[in-house]
Amino acid sequence: MKKGFLLLTLSLFCNLFIQAQDAAFYYTKGKEIILSRPDSAFTLFEKAVEFSRKEKNDSLLGLSLHEFGKTCYETSKYVKATESFAEAETIFEKLKRDADLAELDLSRGRLFVKLSDFDQGSKYFVSAQRRFTLLNDYSGQLRAENNIGVMYFEKGDLKRAQSIFFELQKKTPAGDRSQVDLFGNLAIMFFYTEQLDSALLYFRRSLQEHKLNGNTDGVAVNYNNIGHVFNKKGQYDSAMVSFNRSLDLYSSVNNHAGVCLALGGKAQVFHKRKMFDQAMELYRQSFSISQNLGLKFFAENTSLRMANLEAERGNYENAFSLLKTHLSYRDSTQNEKSDRLVEEMQARFSMEKKEAQIDSLRQQQELSDLKIIAQQEEADKKSYLVNGMLIISLLILIMGGVMYSAYRNKRKSNQLLTIRNLEIAQQNKEIKDSIRYAKHIQEAILPPNELIESVFPDSFVFYQPKDIVSGDFYWLEETENQILFATVDCTGHGVPGAFMSIVAFNGLIQAVNVQKLRKPSEILDFLTLHVNTILRQNQENSTVRDGMDITLCALNKKTYTLEYSGANNPLLIGKSNGELLEIAADKQPVGNFSGVNVRPFTNHTLQLEKGDEIFLFSDGFCDQFGGENVQGRHSGGKKFKYSRFKNKIQSILALSPKEQMKVLQSEFELWKGDLEQLDDVCIMGVKL
């Protein structure tokens, strides 16, 4: 009995104690744990907001709303975060709290960047930078600039982001509060420029700082990033350990966006290990979370990775469906941006129109006043002057009528011309949109970079189409004992070339996967028959002369025996001693038309050694016009030519493939100058 009474008394005392707490108590407790436990801080700040309203403490209400919005952001409650930030802004503006408004701008900018709304994000980051400058808060300026760099990175403008972060590295004082975020951002730049050891160093420095500050989100982010570095280095076990640590931390604080991120990272490890079922399951979980949270950027990237995985498994129908999903997310983001720009333009136009109307009314009033004065003065003048003015007025009316009639006719013509121009512009837009969509489909048939790197770790592909879509493409297929790879140059470029590239790709897939052909010459013979059949070139009245030039190789994985067959395009072999060998192609294309004899293609067999390098290429680089003295688009120039191309290849044999690619890109742009690119360029280099 006494024990029960004691428990009841204790319970009543606890309730009275809790009710006695004020808004400041909940706010202070929330601040203590916001970095380590944002999910628990969410409840405390919610209470702080509630009690601040009851106490009518506007200052504390504004601060509590800001912190509550930040915990909503960290726990993926984005609508609530937006509402809290908006109410906090109203309160801070009323109280003239400039420093709090600057911090609020940073939080709102991060939220909009998270949701891929870069227009709003940039608006708030620039506003924060301006406010911090007026407050002489140098540390705040650095944090705002750091966030602007993050925004450019999220938009895909790596060059601009890198410039901002490297400049910040020079001017950020040691120990400044912005330095911990700068470490992580520098690490990301090093990661995307393939400087993986430097990236790992800076990610670990950032991780250590966040651990010291008790920032759970910062620790989870860095574990996730470190996982990507290990995955890139091929250290899959270490990558999985890092992703699991990140996942555990995000799950512990109910950060669903972070869970989505970590699941995607784990999926990429399974993907690279070709454990497709496990990878697809994790991709689907990550995609589902991103859909539910409205994270379009995550959904866009994850659907593309799922499409690539299905393509690698040969499930082309599923891959195409997922690719369309990816494009729908990509297009929706672009459309939203376009809609916002249109709305801004309309608002500006409306404002300018109103200002013009006001100016017009003002001018009319001034003219009216002057007219009254003139009439009063004219009343004292002689009657003949009045009659003269009447005659002049009559002439003006007649001339005005003539001019008005001419104006009406001209306006009608201009309206018809405007309508026609709008129709043409719409047609051009639809055509360009269709071609851009075709580009996405064409890119889907190219082997993913991850596949090329896994099969040929020491290699490069220099691929630069002339137009949106291309007649050149590169191809790779791995069989039991061989790796088949090729560069293909279809007739023409742009849309016609792209159509032919689909015909060529389909023929290669049928030859290898359906007909089970493995010898390059037999594959080219089959491809000729395939093109003849598809384009009906064997009919007597056929005038279709389309076809393709191709360099096709088959490499034995174990013995380094290389088989090669070529249609018009030769093969170059770089030896480890600096010697460059050329294997000639058959002087005939793949594809034919009625009345021309076709010879079987020649099959060449070579024994290669470790350190040898294989170069496959189309003729776009060699046929490009340019030169050292090219100044303008129509100034002529000369062709680069095949002999100069061979010399350039031989001069870079000692470099790594990645460095070779940079040299070739630079050489091509320098040679082309201001002249137009004439053809698609495709070069593939594989070092054994």
Summary of the structure (lengths in Angstrom):
residues: 688
radius of gyration: 34.5
end to end distance: 86.1
largest distance: 122.7
contacts: 2215
relative contact order: 0.04
helix: 67%
strand: 10%
